[in-house]
Amino acid sequence: MSLLLTLLELGLIAIGAGFLGSLAGLGGGVVIVPVLVIFFQVPFIDAVGASAISVLATSAATGSAYVKDHLTDLRIGMFLEIATVPGALLGATLTIALSRSGLVPALLVALGVILLASVPGNLRNETDPLHVQGQPDATSRRLGLTGHYVDAKHHKEVDYAAIATRPALVVMFGAGIVSGLFGIGSGVLKVQALERALRLPIKVATATSNFMIGVTVAATAGVLLAAGYIDPVVAAPVALGTAAGSLIGSYLFPGLSSRLVKGVFLVILVVLAVEVILRGVGLP
């Protein structure tokens, strides 16, 4: 009975993680990893493996909804995956090596620092979703990295074009490494690259981030699975819960204001960053 109760608790927590992750483009993993480590005493590397599966479930669940709403830019997402996937393979290999070397506390502190470092960029005023400006660079023009979507809040069609593709690729490689290290979607960095470097509207950036998360974390999960660090007893309820929560979030997302989405994003970011840093330095 205690095992059943634990699995139920994991599922309920995962529903909340999936819901918040789908709204903020985080993928839910930044909630799952600290919760499993702190409250369920799951070894860090196993928590990373379960998180990778949950993030994969989240992306799969929300991907179709965002594509249906014409928010996900598949062309831009697949272009950027040429940087995130190699990064994820490298990051997953590193986290296995560091965990086996007894450096889990350092990994927890590093995760918190990465999340906090993303806050300043998010505190800046976001681009007006109806007036995204910027000239596409040569790569963007050659590959046709442009698009449009209908903003449900303003009832207007928004056109956009990706700019600064090279800096975006550099950030995406780093996002892949972070994804591999911590089993998270690294949506924090992906949204930053999509919104700040490519100058995409926040809703397109978030939806495209959710799509990219699935491809990136699949590479992470493959490495961890081959190394034997994915426990199905933990991963199964977490994956089912995050998938259910992300579906709920994806249906609510199109009609929400961009400011609300960004507010949720920042609150999650700061709270979880502090939590994992405290855990890493040995404080309750």
BAKOL-12042 format. One record per residue (C-alpha): x, y, z. Coordinates in Angstrom, 3 decimals. Layout:
<atoms>
+----------+----------+----------+
!        X !        Y !        Z !
+----------+----------+----------+
!        X !        Y !        Z !
...
+----------+----------+----------+
</atoms>
This chain:
<atoms>
+----------+----------+----------+
!        X !        Y !        Z !
+----------+----------+----------+
!    0.000 !    0.000 !    0.000 !
!    2.867 !    2.386 !    0.801 !
!    4.313 !    1.823 !   -2.666 !
!    0.934 !    2.548 !   -4.255 !
!    0.602 !    5.737 !   -2.196 !
!    4.090 !    6.837 !   -3.192 !
!    3.328 !    6.246 !   -6.856 !
!    0.099 !    8.239 !   -6.496 !
!    1.982 !   11.128 !   -4.863 !
!    4.541 !   11.051 !   -7.654 !
!    1.774 !   11.160 !  -10.244 !
!   -0.004 !   14.115 !   -8.622 !
!    3.199 !   16.114 !   -8.253 !
!    4.054 !   15.324 !  -11.855 !
!    0.662 !   16.649 !  -13.018 !
!    1.483 !   20.013 !  -11.447 !
!    4.985 !   19.949 !  -12.895 !
!    3.693 !   19.183 !  -16.365 !
!    1.075 !   21.921 !  -16.168 !
!    3.558 !   24.598 !  -15.106 !
!    6.235 !   23.333 !  -17.471 !
!    3.954 !   23.545 !  -20.495 !
!    3.005 !   27.148 !  -19.665 !
!    6.567 !   28.315 !  -19.158 !
!    8.290 !   26.179 !  -21.797 !
!   10.359 !   24.512 !  -19.080 !
!    9.302 !   20.951 !  -19.744 !
!    8.574 !   20.169 !  -16.057 !
!   11.977 !   18.612 !  -15.410 !
!   13.184 !   21.482 !  -13.234 !
!   10.385 !   20.555 !  -10.829 !
!   10.793 !   16.788 !  -11.040 !
!   14.536 !   16.558 !  -10.330 !
!   14.599 !   18.453 !   -6.996 !
!   11.334 !   16.863 !   -5.818 !
!   12.579 !   13.323 !   -6.440 !
!   15.930 !   14.002 !   -4.782 !
!   14.688 !   15.948 !   -1.762 !
!   11.290 !   14.429 !   -0.916 !
!   11.578 !   10.899 !   -2.286 !
!   15.313 !   10.291 !   -1.674 !
!   15.816 !    9.129 !   -5.257 !
!   19.510 !    9.089 !   -6.258 !
!   20.358 !   12.111 !   -8.379 !
!   21.274 !   10.174 !  -11.516 !
!   18.028 !    8.150 !  -11.321 !
!   16.075 !   11.388 !  -10.832 !
!   17.723 !   12.764 !  -13.958 !
!   16.668 !    9.655 !  -15.870 !
!   13.051 !    9.864 !  -14.653 !
!   12.985 !   13.562 !  -15.428 !
!   14.211 !   12.933 !  -18.971 !
!   11.336 !   10.505 !  -19.561 !
!    8.826 !   12.943 !  -18.045 !
!   10.065 !   15.803 !  -20.206 !
!    9.799 !   13.582 !  -23.260 !
!    6.189 !   12.777 !  -22.294 !
!    5.431 !   16.466 !  -21.778 !
!    6.746 !   17.451 !  -25.172 !
!    4.865 !   14.619 !  -26.879 !
!    1.616 !   15.556 !  -25.126 !
!    1.763 !   19.288 !  -25.793 !
!    3.406 !   19.194 !  -29.201 !
!    0.289 !   18.321 !  -31.169 !
!   -1.814 !   20.935 !  -29.375 !
!    0.643 !   23.736 !  -30.131 !
!    1.016 !   22.619 !  -33.749 !
!   -2.774 !   22.590 !  -34.093 !
!   -2.879 !   26.175 !  -32.794 !
!   -0.174 !   27.121 !  -35.358 !
!    2.167 !   28.359 !  -32.632 !
!    5.039 !   25.900 !  -33.136 !
!    7.531 !   26.751 !  -35.872 !
!    8.744 !   23.298 !  -36.966 !
!   11.297 !   24.609 !  -39.486 !
!   13.062 !   26.827 !  -36.947 !
!   12.899 !   24.118 !  -34.298 !
!   14.495 !   21.443 !  -36.460 !
!   17.181 !   23.865 !  -37.665 !
!   18.232 !   24.572 !  -34.078 !
!   18.249 !   20.879 !  -33.142 !
!   21.515 !   20.472 !  -35.058 !
!   23.087 !   22.193 !  -32.041 !
!   20.985 !   20.908 !  -29.122 !
!   21.234 !   17.164 !  -29.829 !
!   25.085 !   16.971 !  -29.837 !
!   25.058 !   19.097 !  -26.691 !
!   22.620 !   16.717 !  -24.987 !
!   24.743 !   13.681 !  -25.817 !
!   27.784 !   15.399 !  -24.316 !
!   25.881 !   16.579 !  -21.230 !
!   24.401 !   13.148 !  -20.450 !
!   27.835 !   11.570 !  -20.680 !
!   29.237 !   14.205 !  -18.319 !
!   26.495 !   13.803 !  -15.694 !
!   27.105 !   10.037 !  -15.544 !
!   30.841 !   10.586 !  -15.066 !
!   30.374 !   13.315 !  -12.437 !
!   27.781 !   11.324 !  -10.482 !
!   30.027 !    8.293 !  -10.351 !
!   32.783 !   10.578 !   -9.070 !
!   30.677 !   11.736 !   -6.102 !
!   30.053 !   15.265 !   -7.397 !
!   26.251 !   15.266 !   -7.075 !
!   26.181 !   18.287 !   -4.681 !
!   28.147 !   20.296 !   -7.240 !
!   25.647 !   19.313 !   -9.930 !
!   22.732 !   20.508 !   -7.780 !
!   24.398 !   23.851 !   -7.101 !
!   25.222 !   24.200 !  -10.792 !
!   21.573 !   23.598 !  -11.703 !
!   20.432 !   26.322 !   -9.296 !
!   23.019 !   28.785 !  -10.573 !
!   21.980 !   28.174 !  -14.172 !
!   18.339 !   28.856 !  -13.335 !
!   19.150 !   32.047 !  -11.400 !
!   21.444 !   33.262 !  -14.174 !
!   18.482 !   33.175 !  -16.524 !
!   16.434 !   35.592 !  -14.404 !
!   18.002 !   38.947 !  -15.494 !
!   17.232 !   38.352 !  -19.153 !
!   13.636 !   37.551 !  -18.324 !
!   13.208 !   40.693 !  -16.228 !
!   13.741 !   42.892 !  -19.293 !
!   10.655 !   44.128 !  -21.054 !
!    9.569 !   41.569 !  -23.634 !
!    9.072 !   42.340 !  -27.284 !
!    5.591 !   43.533 !  -28.219 !
!    3.973 !   40.344 !  -29.628 !
!    2.338 !   42.388 !  -32.397 !
!    5.459 !   44.297 !  -33.420 !
!    8.395 !   41.898 !  -33.534 !
!   11.078 !   43.698 !  -35.529 !
!   14.441 !   42.746 !  -36.986 !
!   16.069 !   41.898 !  -40.298 !
!   16.671 !   38.164 !  -40.939 !
!   20.304 !   37.220 !  -41.521 !
!   21.609 !   35.315 !  -44.558 !
!   20.986 !   31.870 !  -43.033 !
!   17.447 !   32.786 !  -42.080 !
!   16.688 !   34.056 !  -45.570 !
!   18.275 !   31.044 !  -47.246 !
!   16.327 !   28.526 !  -45.126 !
!   13.096 !   30.509 !  -44.989 !
!   13.012 !   30.845 !  -41.201 !
!    9.912 !   33.031 !  -41.163 !
!    6.301 !   32.522 !  -40.188 !
!    3.125 !   33.939 !  -38.736 !
!    0.450 !   33.079 !  -36.187 !
!   -2.855 !   34.473 !  -34.982 !
!   -2.633 !   36.008 !  -31.506 !
!   -5.770 !   34.780 !  -29.697 !
!   -5.645 !   37.598 !  -27.146 !
!   -5.373 !   40.465 !  -29.661 !
!   -7.212 !   38.708 !  -32.525 !
!   -4.508 !   39.753 !  -34.989 !
!   -2.085 !   37.947 !  -37.276 !
!    1.562 !   38.372 !  -36.297 !
!    4.397 !   37.973 !  -38.815 !
!    7.953 !   37.212 !  -37.673 !
!   11.378 !   36.332 !  -39.092 !
!   14.337 !   34.738 !  -37.295 !
!   17.458 !   36.870 !  -36.968 !
!   20.946 !   36.210 !  -35.506 !
!   20.919 !   32.468 !  -36.185 !
!   24.588 !   31.893 !  -35.296 !
!   24.337 !   33.214 !  -31.708 !
!   21.137 !   31.209 !  -31.337 !
!   22.959 !   28.023 !  -32.346 !
!   25.663 !   28.668 !  -29.728 !
!   23.048 !   29.128 !  -26.997 !
!   21.205 !   26.030 !  -28.186 !
!   24.371 !   23.923 !  -27.913 !
!   24.687 !   25.095 !  -24.315 !
!   20.998 !   24.296 !  -23.772 !
!   21.655 !   20.776 !  -25.020 !
!   24.506 !   20.322 !  -22.543 !
!   22.277 !   21.530 !  -19.685 !
!   19.535 !   19.151 !  -20.807 !
!   21.936 !   16.236 !  -20.776 !
!   23.425 !   17.158 !  -17.403 !
!   20.143 !   17.485 !  -15.531 !
!   17.539 !   15.597 !  -17.551 !
!   15.555 !   18.773 !  -18.084 !
!   14.257 !   20.367 !  -21.252 !
!   16.493 !   23.410 !  -20.663 !
!   13.553 !   25.460 !  -21.892 !
!   14.996 !   28.382 !  -19.932 !
!   17.831 !   28.737 !  -22.442 !
!   15.767 !   27.694 !  -25.435 !
!   13.119 !   30.363 !  -24.845 !
!   15.873 !   32.930 !  -24.317 !
!   17.525 !   32.024 !  -27.641 !
!   14.230 !   31.945 !  -29.520 !
!   12.912 !   35.205 !  -28.071 !
!   16.079 !   37.257 !  -27.537 !
!   18.417 !   36.084 !  -30.307 !
!   15.958 !   35.103 !  -33.028 !
!   13.415 !   37.738 !  -31.905 !
!   10.414 !   35.416 !  -32.114 !
!    7.165 !   36.326 !  -30.306 !
!    7.053 !   34.858 !  -26.789 !
!    4.198 !   32.469 !  -27.581 !
!    5.936 !   31.121 !  -30.675 !
!    9.175 !   30.856 !  -28.682 !
!    7.483 !   28.906 !  -25.879 !
!    5.603 !   26.567 !  -28.212 !
!    8.679 !   25.909 !  -30.357 !
!   10.710 !   25.337 !  -27.194 !
!    8.260 !   22.627 !  -26.105 !
!    8.681 !   20.905 !  -29.469 !
!   12.482 !   21.119 !  -29.334 !
!   12.584 !   19.836 !  -25.767 !
!   11.288 !   16.444 !  -26.872 !
!   13.952 !   15.949 !  -29.538 !
!   16.755 !   17.130 !  -27.254 !
!   15.778 !   15.090 !  -24.223 !
!   15.324 !   11.962 !  -26.342 !
!   19.087 !   12.058 !  -26.886 !
!   19.611 !   12.455 !  -23.131 !
!   17.255 !    9.588 !  -22.311 !
!   19.001 !    7.297 !  -24.784 !
!   22.377 !    7.744 !  -23.100 !
!   20.933 !    7.295 !  -19.585 !
!   18.901 !    4.242 !  -20.617 !
!   21.967 !    2.574 !  -22.108 !
!   23.832 !    3.239 !  -18.844 !
!   21.001 !    1.738 !  -16.747 !
!   19.883 !    4.930 !  -14.999 !
!   16.161 !    4.939 !  -15.852 !
!   14.031 !    3.196 !  -13.192 !
!   10.610 !    2.356 !  -14.701 !
!    8.930 !    2.277 !  -11.258 !
!    9.803 !    5.954 !  -10.792 !
!    9.711 !    7.074 !  -14.408 !
!    6.281 !    5.632 !  -15.299 !
!    4.045 !    7.611 !  -12.860 !
!    6.128 !   10.729 !  -13.394 !
!    5.778 !   10.472 !  -17.181 !
!    2.024 !    9.841 !  -17.024 !
!    1.500 !   12.742 !  -14.620 !
!    3.535 !   15.253 !  -16.583 !
!    1.786 !   14.243 !  -19.796 !
!   -1.639 !   14.838 !  -18.211 !
!   -0.592 !   18.161 !  -16.678 !
!    1.024 !   19.412 !  -19.852 !
!   -2.113 !   18.659 !  -21.855 !
!   -4.147 !   20.809 !  -19.475 !
!   -1.608 !   23.623 !  -19.763 !
!   -1.423 !   23.430 !  -23.543 !
!   -5.161 !   23.941 !  -23.911 !
!   -5.111 !   26.983 !  -21.600 !
!   -1.938 !   28.526 !  -23.041 !
!   -3.148 !   30.112 !  -26.337 !
!   -5.667 !   32.413 !  -24.629 !
!   -3.351 !   33.591 !  -21.840 !
!   -1.556 !   36.932 !  -21.882 !
!    2.180 !   36.856 !  -22.562 !
!    2.821 !   38.759 !  -19.326 !
!    1.089 !   36.050 !  -17.288 !
!    3.135 !   33.352 !  -18.992 !
!    6.352 !   35.231 !  -18.224 !
!    5.286 !   35.780 !  -14.593 !
!    4.704 !   32.072 !  -14.043 !
!    8.034 !   31.373 !  -15.715 !
!    9.969 !   33.655 !  -13.338 !
!    8.305 !   32.436 !  -10.143 !
!    9.089 !   28.804 !  -10.963 !
!   12.623 !   29.715 !  -11.938 !
!   13.546 !   31.487 !   -8.697 !
!   11.860 !   29.090 !   -6.259 !
!   13.406 !   25.990 !   -7.778 !
!   16.831 !   27.592 !   -8.120 !
!   16.953 !   28.387 !   -4.393 !
!   15.707 !   24.905 !   -3.504 !
!   18.353 !   22.997 !   -5.416 !
!   21.193 !   25.269 !   -4.276 !
!   20.258 !   24.721 !   -0.622 !
!   20.189 !   21.007 !   -1.206 !
!   23.549 !   21.113 !   -2.924 !
!   25.299 !   22.926 !   -0.056 !
!   23.748 !   20.600 !    2.518 !
!   21.153 !   22.926 !    4.066 !
!   17.571 !   21.746 !    4.805 !
+----------+----------+----------+
</atoms>
